[in-house]
Structures are given as structure tokens and as C-alpha cells.
Amino acid sequence: LAVLVPALGDRLAAPLSRLARFGPSDAGRDGFWSGVAIGGALGFLYAPCAGPILAAVIAVSAATGETVLIALAYAAGSSVVLLGLALGGRRLIDRVRSAGRAPQIQRAVGVVMVLTAVAMLADLDVRFQTSIADNLPAAVVNPTRPLERSAAVERRLRDLRGAPRFERTAAGLPRLGRAPDFTGTQRWWGTPGGTPLSLPELTRQRRVVLVDFWTYTCINCIRTLPYLKAWDAAYRDKGLTIVGVHTPEFAFEKRAGNVAAAIRRSGLRYPVAQDNDFATWNAWGNQYWPAKYLIDAEGQVRYTHFGEGRYEKTEAAIRALLAEAGDRPLGAAVRTDPEPRTSRHATPETYLGTQRAQGWAQPPRDGTHDYRYRGELPQSAFALNGRWRHDHERGTAVRDAGIRAAIVGKDVYLVLSPPADGPGDVGVRLDGRTIAPADAGSDVRAGRVRVTSQRLYHLVSLDEPQQREFELTLSRGTSAFAFTFG
């Protein structure tokens, strides 16, 4: 408004005019040090955008000693662009002044600034960005994607990140290396007196061991449990020992009481170790939930599988190693329910914590903030409404808190935690109406979910994968962590 109305701008600037004596003088305004002072001041405006990138480039250069030229090239290229803008802008301003049109240009800039502020207030800028992302070609929206997804870059990232320690690389059941022991665990369930198991001891007993890394709020892990339970029942007496290694994704999953409740709820009878510090996870070089490692009676890792599926192949590997270890009859293969159907185009999982949030029209921010989004949501997008308090792991409802989402899938799951002072409440709407019983997940009653414990809740269950829009309203103090879809 001060730019739009010069008289208002003059009145606001008058008290600040005394600061001018600390800046460059008219006599030296073209001097070198004057430019350094102004450039340093403008750096505070420029740094929030380019500063983190430049700092990252310089940090990597300093650490490796091999890419200093990259840092210099980035800094030089950025500076050249700013210099061009400064020189070109100066010439343009001189021409405007000589033509006597400076007041009109100033008012026009003020109008643009006011309209921009109004657009931001009405979320029109977010809708414009979303429209660009949805409608323009990928080469325009994300021109670096082919480079990021190139084989060379993926190989280099793999080298930096490191491959899983055990990875099946040949047909059959090759020997992939000696299995590391369980280490750094806390509580054990399903063992005599809660005593820890030892892989060397299991090897001395000629046991075939299936190690399953899981966490109790992961839907992919939960869907594998019926198969693990069936194999435990069918093959324990034949020489198979299944050990679940519970490595938590969220802080509340470190609580022994929560893990014990999940074990009871899932009906697990095989041993489970608590790996809160990721010690066993790191000893195995694991990177996935769920992950299965099959160890023969000699202590060698012979088979791995990451994620869901391939149950028949996994059972065939179990039977092969049991047959290799002894001559006990194995009987018929286990019969389990068919694998759940999931859409290849299902909405990817997302988080409400700021560390891993993706797909949000207005990304969550650390601290307590008000959110509002009234526009149409593109497919597989999410939006917050009301007041929320976020940290790196969760979003907690403060007032009038809601979530909208346009999803593709058959099932919707959400990890929830109740308020400190009692159960929480979550209302579920599908396509603008209270969700019908036929479409409701197993934890929904009359369109609402009663949140009594920290776990995964089943919100929507459709007959087949569909494109739908759902909306949640969360009571004060109720926390949400992660969405998954099937």
C-alpha cells in the first residue's frame, strides 16, 4: 500500500530517513565499498533461497576436496545473473525517470503487490502452482527428472547409500554370507522367561531361521503376519524358527507395552525381539519394512525378500532348507488366503510429520499454524484445514483440525495416537457424506473412529481400487502420523 500511495509511503519512510546517514553517501554511491555494503545487505534477502543450496555445494566440496570447481561455478553463475539484473534494472530505471513515468510505474508495482497479497490470502497462488504441476509437460515442470532417474545417477546414489548387506543375486538359494547375531536388543517376547535368542545357538541346534524385520503400525508388515503365523504353525516342529525383529518407525513404537499389545492383537506365537536402537537392523544392513532373511542350518543367509508378496516362493525356500537340514517329512504346503489386491496406481504413502511429508497442497510446518485450502485437489493430493501443531514425526489437532485427500486405492489406513487426557475422535466422510457402513474400514463405527491407543487404524475399505475423496475431522489433541493405501 505504501508503494501504491506515495503520500502514505512518504509518511512511513520519514521516521526511517535518519538511518540513511549510516548507508552509502551520494558522493560515494558508485564506489566499490558502497557496492559491497549494499550487496551484503541484499544477501540477507537472497540467502534464504540460494543460501542452503550454495552451502550444501560448498560443504560437499570441502569434504571431498574434488569438487571445488563446482562450488566456484555455482557461485559465479549465480553472481553473474544478479549482476545482469542489477545492470539491466539500472538502465531501465534511468529510462523510466527520463521519460517522467516513474510515478505511474510505482503505482503499477503497488497494484501488483496488493493483488499478489490477495491471491496468497485466498490460496490462489497454491492453486496456480498445482495447476502448473498438473497440466504442463513433465519436461517443463521437472526438467531434471531424466537426469535424476538416469542409470548413472541411481548407481552413484546406490554407492553412496550402500546396498543391503544381503541381497539375492543368483537363481536358486545361493550362500549370501554368514548371518549376524541379534545385538543391542531390549525386550524379548515368546521365549522362555523372555531370554534373548542367539543365532549361533540356533545353528548348533540345526534350526532353519527366518528373521522378519517389522514394525507394528506398518500395513505392509501387518499383511504379511498371517503367512508368518501359518509357517510357524506348520514348520516349527519340522525345524523352523521364526524371529520377528521389531524395529520402530515412530517414537511411540519404542514402548514395550505398545509392542506387547500389538503382539497379542496379532496373535503372534513366535519370538519377537525389540530393536529400538536399530542395532540388529544395522548389523544386517537392512533398509526395508518388512524384510525377510532365511538362514540355513549352517548359519548361512540363503534367501531374502523385501516387502509384501512372493509368499509361495518364500515358503518353497523354507521347505528346501528344511529338507536340506534333515529328513523329516514336511507335509503339504500351507494354504493361506489369497494376497490382497492392490492397485499399481494407488496413492503413495505420506506422512504428517514435517520430515517426510509429501503430496500436500500446503506442506506442514514445524510449530503451531493455521491452514486453509478450499480449492480442488489433484489426484493423490492432501490438504490441511484448521489449526495444527507439527513436529518432524506427527501432526496434532489443535482447533477445527481436518484433512482432505483425493486418493486412489481400495483401503485407507492412518496411524493415530489419542490425546493425553483420554480417547480421541475422528470423523470420516467420503465424497462429501458421512462414510457408509459398506465403505467403512474395520475401525469405523457410525462414521467415527474412537482413538484409544497408538496404532494403525483402518478408515476406508472399498470393494475395488477407486478414485475417491475423503475428509477427516480430528478432535483436539489427537495426533496423526502416516497414511498408507492399498
Secondary structure, DSSP 8 states (H G I E B T S, - for coil): -TTTSHHHHHHHHGGGGGGGGGS--STTTTSHHHHHHHHHHHHHHHHHHHHHHHHHHHHHHHHHSS-HHHHHHHHHHHHHHHHHHHHHHHHHHHHHHHHT-HHHHHHHHHHHHHHHHHHHHTTHHHHHHHHHHHHS-HHHH-TTHHHHTSHHHHHHHHHHH---SS---SSS-----B-----S---EESSGGG----HHHHHHTT-EEEEEEE-TT-HHHHHHHHHHHHHHHHHGGGTEEEEEEE--SSGGGG-HHHHHHHHHHHT--S-EEE-TTSHHHHHHT---SSEEEEE-TTSBEEEEEESS--HHHHHHHHHHHHHHH------S-----------TT----EESSTTT--SBSS---BEEEEE---S---TTEEEEEEEEEE-SS-EEEEEEEEEEEEEEEEEEEEEEE--TTS-EEEEEEETTEE--GGGB-TT-BTTEEEE-SSEEEEEEEEEEEEEEEEEEEE-TT-EEEEEEE-
